[in-house]
Amino acid sequence: MKKLQLVDIVVIIVVGIVFGIIMKFWDDLYGVIKPLLPTLRQLVYGMWFMVGPFAALLIRKPGAALLASLAGASLSAFMGNGISVLMYGLVQGLFAELIFLAFRYRKFSILVAGLAGVASCIGSFLLDLVYGYADLEAWALFVKYGLRVISSFIFTGVFAYYIVLALEKTKVTNLIRPVDDHELDKLKL
């Protein structure tokens, strides 16, 4: 497996910062729809799990998901979301990395990216239990996190995948790593 180079680290941190800014606006959107769609708002929750898998799809090296999740969480904490968001960034990044590791950092399909997002969601769920959601009724937890799992797969598996695929096709990613047909094949189902 290839190690992260300085250019990879810089790109990953920039990705994390960009997603940190997006997540700040997403917080506002989530707050607006909260009273309108109290349960269904979970369907947009997957955005918070997107940064790690997106970076892993883009860079394709161990540590990309973790570093991007931590960078995004750091900016989010700096912008007022509290220090606990760093723990979420750490856990979500680690859980995403476990999925890419399970595929030995060789497969970067919609399925793998989606599973990485779902794993991030599961990590977030475990932290949520520690921080106070354990007192919810079982059916409420099932509905809430069932919708989040669906959302995480859509945002990380579908949206992140197609954004990276579009970047690959424009050859923008050649600036950070050469893209050949073999690399494009890794993105296939």
Secondary structure, 3 states (H helix, E strand, C coil): CCCCCHHHHHHHHHHHHHHHHHHHHHHHHHHHHCCCCCCHHHHHHHHHHCHHHHHHHHHCCCCHHHHHHHHHHHHHHHHHHCCHHHHHHHHHHHHHHHHHHHCCCCCCCHHHHHHHHHHHHHHHHHHHHHCCHHHCCHHHHHHHHHHHHHHHHHHHHHHHHHHHHHHHHHCHHHHCCCCCHHHHHHCCC
